[in-house]
């Protein structure tokens, strides 16, 4: 799924997100939970001895029992969840062409943080490359205004590192109850490392968000001499572009996308690609129903 367009649009008041699982968190919220409660979604009707609350006796069902048993209605307690944005801040995220990947990441995280807080959930952010960046480590909180410091540091950060071990380390920092985790990256990561990252977060609900720039691959000229820089290693080289090389790069890009989609499918949700700008409507639709 690719988000394309020449202009940025303002984020909506809220980005909807739906969970295909029930949270075990005891804090009251807006999501379906595993615990019984006074309100929320109707679950079922059980014998009163299994749910000894006479206030919820179902007289209609009880009257139909030939053995004159009493039955009570059970409800699911609405609960809250913890949401994290794990952001790739390695050197490749510093590419600027039709868009600025780090600006897109900050824009996305800002909208997510505001939406999560208004839903009563907790939001945290961790920036990673070869290590977890301490200046970009914010454990989940519900505090109003907490996202301002997160976003300020994310916007000011200059990507320069290489590697992806920080993702694995970040998974250890957020271990525990199941969480909703947004993995935000351009995913210029070898397949073997990508599989390890997804495996590290396998306990959680993973939402892969791919940030891409059309000038990196799709809009490259078929002919010409170009000076290219490998941002991960800082090496420059001259490339004589020609149709055969252009097509080879397109195929390689297609294989990388297919590999990511295949890996993500094993962990529940398909990746959502943001290219050049964020289409908020399509993102919201994906988060509501985008399960692999």
C-alpha positions in Angstrom: 0.0 0.0 0.0 1.6 3.2 -1.1 0.8 6.8 -0.2 1.6 9.2 -3.0 1.0 12.9 -3.7 2.7 16.2 -4.3 1.5 18.0 -1.1 1.4 17.3 2.6 -2.0 17.3 4.3 -2.8 18.2 7.9 -3.3 15.2 10.2 -6.9 14.5 11.2 -8.2 15.1 14.8 -7.7 11.4 15.5 -6.1 8.5 13.8 -8.3 5.4 14.4 -6.7 2.2 15.3 -8.4 -1.2 16.1 -6.9 -4.1 17.9 -7.6 -7.7 16.7 -6.9 -8.9 20.3 -8.1 -8.3 23.8 -5.9 -6.4 26.2 -5.3 -7.7 29.8 -4.6 -4.2 31.1 -6.6 -3.4 34.2 -6.8 0.3 33.4 -10.2 1.4 32.0 -10.1 2.5 28.4 -11.8 2.2 25.0 -10.6 -1.3 23.8 -12.0 -4.8 24.3 -10.5 -6.5 27.2 -10.1 -9.9 28.8 -11.5 -8.9 32.2 -15.1 -8.7 33.3 -16.5 -5.4 34.2 -19.5 -3.3 34.9 -19.9 -2.0 31.4 -18.6 -2.5 27.9 -19.4 -5.2 25.4 -21.9 -8.0 26.3 -20.0 -11.3 26.5 -22.4 -14.1 27.3 -24.8 -15.5 29.9 -23.5 -18.0 32.5 -24.9 -19.7 35.7 -25.0 -17.2 38.6 -22.6 -19.4 40.5 -19.9 -18.7 37.9 -20.6 -14.9 38.0 -22.1 -14.2 41.4 -23.5 -10.8 40.8 -27.3 -10.7 41.4 -27.5 -7.3 39.8 -26.9 -8.9 36.4 -29.4 -11.8 36.7 -31.1 -12.4 33.3 -34.7 -13.1 34.2 -35.7 -14.1 30.7 -33.0 -16.8 30.4 -33.5 -17.9 34.0 -37.2 -18.4 33.5 -36.6 -20.7 30.5 -34.3 -23.1 32.5 -36.3 -26.3 33.2 -34.1 -26.9 36.3 -34.9 -23.4 37.7 -31.3 -22.2 37.6 -30.4 -18.6 37.8 -28.3 -17.0 35.0 -26.3 -13.8 34.9 -25.1 -11.7 32.1 -21.3 -11.0 31.8 -19.7 -8.0 30.2 -16.2 -7.2 29.0 -14.4 -4.4 30.8 -13.2 -1.8 28.3 -9.5 -1.4 28.8 -6.6 0.7 27.7 -3.4 -0.3 25.9 0.2 0.9 25.6 1.3 2.1 22.2 5.0 2.5 21.1 6.6 4.1 18.0 10.0 2.4 17.4 11.7 4.7 14.9 14.7 3.9 12.7 17.2 6.8 12.9 20.0 5.2 11.0 21.8 7.1 8.3 19.6 6.0 5.4 16.7 7.8 7.1 18.6 11.0 6.4 17.9 10.9 2.7 16.1 14.0 1.3 14.6 14.0 -2.1 10.9 14.6 -2.7 10.5 14.3 1.1 12.4 14.3 4.4 12.0 10.9 6.0 12.7 12.2 9.5 10.2 14.9 9.1 7.6 12.3 8.0 8.5 10.2 11.0 8.0 13.1 13.3 4.8 14.1 11.7 3.4 10.6 12.0 4.5 10.2 15.6 3.0 13.5 16.5 -0.4 12.5 15.1 -0.2 9.1 16.8 0.8 10.5 20.2 -2.1 13.0 20.2 -4.6 10.3 19.1 -3.4 7.8 21.6 -3.5 10.3 24.5 -7.1 11.3 23.6 -8.1 7.7 23.5 -6.8 7.3 27.1 -3.9 5.0 26.1 -0.2 5.5 26.8 2.3 6.5 24.2 6.1 6.0 24.1 8.8 6.5 21.5 12.2 4.9 21.0 14.8 5.8 18.3 17.2 3.1 17.1 20.1 2.5 14.8 23.0 0.2 15.9 22.0 1.1 19.5 19.0 2.5 21.3 19.5 6.3 21.3 19.2 7.5 24.8 18.1 11.0 23.8 15.2 9.4 21.8 14.0 7.0 24.5 10.7 8.0 26.0 8.9 5.3 27.9 5.1 5.2 27.6 3.1 7.8 29.4 -0.4 9.3 29.5 0.9 12.7 30.6 -0.6 15.6 28.7 1.9 17.4 26.5 4.6 14.7 26.9 4.8 14.3 23.1 6.2 17.8 22.7 9.6 16.9 24.0 9.6 13.6 22.1 8.9 15.3 18.8 11.3 18.2 19.4 14.2 15.8 19.8 13.1 13.6 16.9 13.0 16.5 14.5 16.4 17.8 15.7 18.1 14.4 15.4 20.6 13.9 12.6 20.7 10.3 11.4 24.2 9.1 11.0 24.6 5.6 12.5 24.4 2.3 10.8 23.0 -1.1 11.8 19.7 -2.3 13.4 20.7 -4.0 16.7 19.0 -1.1 18.5 15.6 -2.5 17.4 16.4 -5.8 19.2 17.5 -3.9 22.3 14.3 -1.7 22.2 12.2 -4.9 22.2 13.7 -5.8 25.6 12.9 -2.3 27.0 9.1 -2.8 26.3 8.8 -6.4 27.3 5.7 -7.4 29.3 2.0 -7.1 28.5 1.1 -7.1 24.8 1.4 -3.6 23.2 0.6 -2.0 19.9 4.0 -1.3 18.3 4.6 0.8 15.2 7.9 -0.1 13.5 8.8 3.0 11.5 11.7 2.7 9.0 12.7 2.8 5.4 13.5 -0.9 5.9 16.8 -0.8 4.1 17.7 -3.7 6.3 19.0 -7.1 5.2 16.3 -9.8 5.3 18.0 -11.8 8.0 18.1 -8.8 10.3 14.5 -7.8 9.5 13.3 -11.3 10.5 15.2 -11.0 13.8 13.6 -7.6 14.5 10.1 -8.9 13.9 10.8 -12.0 16.0 12.0 -9.8 18.8 8.6 -7.9 18.8 6.5 -11.1 18.1 4.8 -10.9 21.5 3.3 -7.5 20.5 0.9 -6.3 17.8 3.4 -5.1 15.1 2.4 -2.4 12.6 5.2 -1.9 10.0 5.3 1.6 8.5 7.6 2.0 5.5 8.9 5.5 4.7 10.2 5.9 1.2 11.1 8.7 -1.2 10.2 8.4 -4.9 13.6 9.9 -5.9 15.4 7.0 -4.4 14.2 4.4 -6.9 11.0 5.0 -8.8 11.9 8.5 -10.3 15.6 7.8 -11.1 16.5 8.7 -14.7 17.0 5.8 -17.1 20.0 7.5 -18.6 22.7 9.7 -17.2 25.8 10.0 -14.9 24.9 10.3 -11.3 26.9 10.8 -8.1 25.4 8.6 -5.4 26.2 8.4 -1.7 25.7 5.3 0.5 24.5 7.1 3.6 25.1 4.0 5.8 28.9 4.0 5.1 29.4 7.6 3.8 30.9 6.5 0.5 30.3 8.3 -2.8 30.6 6.8 -6.3 29.8 7.7 -9.9 27.1 5.6 -11.6 26.4 5.5 -15.3 22.7 4.9 -15.4 21.2 2.9 -18.3 17.9 1.1 -18.8 19.3 -2.3 -17.9 20.7 -1.0 -14.6 17.6 1.0 -13.9 15.4 -2.1 -14.4 17.8 -4.2 -12.2 17.4 -1.6 -9.4 13.6 -1.7 -9.8 13.6 -5.5 -9.5 15.8 -5.4 -6.4 13.4 -2.8 -4.8 10.5 -5.1 -5.7 12.1 -8.1 -4.1 12.9 -6.1 -0.9 9.2 -5.0 -0.6 8.0 -8.6 -1.3 10.4 -9.9 1.4 9.1 -7.4 4.0 5.5 -8.2 3.1 6.2 -11.9 3.5 7.9 -11.4 6.9 5.2 -9.1 8.2 2.5 -11.6 7.1 3.8 -14.1 9.6 3.4 -11.6 12.4 -0.1 -10.4 11.7 -0.2 -7.0 9.9 0.7 -6.0 6.4 3.2 -3.1 6.0 1.9 0.3 5.1 4.1 2.4 2.8 4.3 6.2 3.0 5.9 7.6 -0.1 6.7 11.4 -0.1 3.7 12.3 2.0 1.1 10.9 4.4 -2.4 10.1 3.2 -4.1 10.1 6.6 -7.4 8.6 5.3 -5.7 5.5 3.9 -3.5 5.2 7.0 -6.6 5.2 9.2 -8.3 2.7 7.0 -5.2 0.4 7.2 -5.1 0.6 11.0 -8.7 -0.2 11.3 -8.6 -3.2 9.0 -5.0 -3.9 7.9 -4.3 -7.4 9.1 -2.2 -9.7 6.9 
